[in-house]
Amino acid sequence: MTDLELDSQARPALARIGAALRASGLTSRALAAWAGTGRLAALPARLAAMALSPITPASAGLALFVGGAAVARDQLRVLTASQPRPALDDLLAHQLIEDDGRCLRARVAILPLGQALLVCDRLDAPIERDLVCWPDDSSHHLATAIPPGRRADWLDLGCGSAFAPLARPDLAMRIAGIDINERAVHYARLGAALSGIAHFSATAADVAAAGEAADLVTCNAPIPDPPGAERFPHATIAEVWRRAEPGFFERMWPAVRRAVRPGGATVVHGATDTLLPALADAAGERVIVIYTPDAVRGFAVAWWRPDAPDRFAVARRTLTPDRPHIDPRDRADALEH
């Protein structure tokens, strides 16, 4: 299925598929009851144990699209019901599942994210450069750190599968994503279509090619290799899809500044050793909150308002079970101190 087909022909059918998937139990609430958590980043550690649990009609959709299990047709009753056309037929037509005559297997992971559905590669997908990986905690940190409020435009640089826009589609009237990985862009469009989110669009391009300015610009920046990594290339092969392309950060920060409309703001999640030097001498209000312990490589969220009065605040926050991710309160606390 090409993106042209997705945009011009398939959206109504995909929206119906998404509604059927949610009706079949592919929801955050059902996920939490099935896996013990609705937090997508926590699921990979739990799915091996979940594979030992029996598949029931209530859990079949979750087992198929989240757990990656082979599921018998008769366990997917909502998807096989014909009202007016079985959703299973559309899933097969759009190559989201495959049927070997005995069982069904999902070709991609479809994960409940709030009221939306996110598409990424399965956990057991072959490791390759274009892999669209499962969301990790960095995705949650960025999405929860964005201050509330309705904007006209939001641009998500390096959008991947569009976790933040799908998690918080109410934050802007128009949302655009950009990513160099064409598979990620296709999945982002597919997730938006399944979720019925019509005001999101995605473009395959380098981060430096960001077009029109936006009131909100976000980026979950990839991980730069630590110093000396070039001497040990084998050490980073397993995470090649998370690594920054050469020169990424030199292109990203000017792109971010150009993309922010006057009076707008940017929110970036990234490694502390890239955020601190980039923003230390920048203009405007810059707030960085580090959430990792001193003993490990630091990661943080940065809020930057280029047109605001000059101020630079750096703070640290310990994550807790009731506040497991960075949020706008952390920015406010950092500014107060």
Secondary structure, DSSP 8 states (H G I E B T S, - for coil): --HHHIIIIIHHHHHHHHHHHHHTT-SHHHHHHHHS---GGGSHHHHHHHTTS---TTTHHHHHHTS---EEGGG-HHHHS-SSS-HHHHHHHTTSEEE-SSEEEESSEEEEETTEEEEE--TTS---TT------HHHHHHHHHS--S-EEEEEEET-TTTHHHHH-GGGEEEEEEEES-HHHHHHHHHHHHHHT-TTEEEEE--GGG--S-EEEEEEE--B---TTGGG-GGGGGGGGGGB--TTHHHHHHHHHHHHEEEEEEEEEEEEHHHHHHHHHT-SSEEEEEE-S-TTS--EEEEEEETTS--EEEEEE---BTTB-S--HHHHHHHHH-
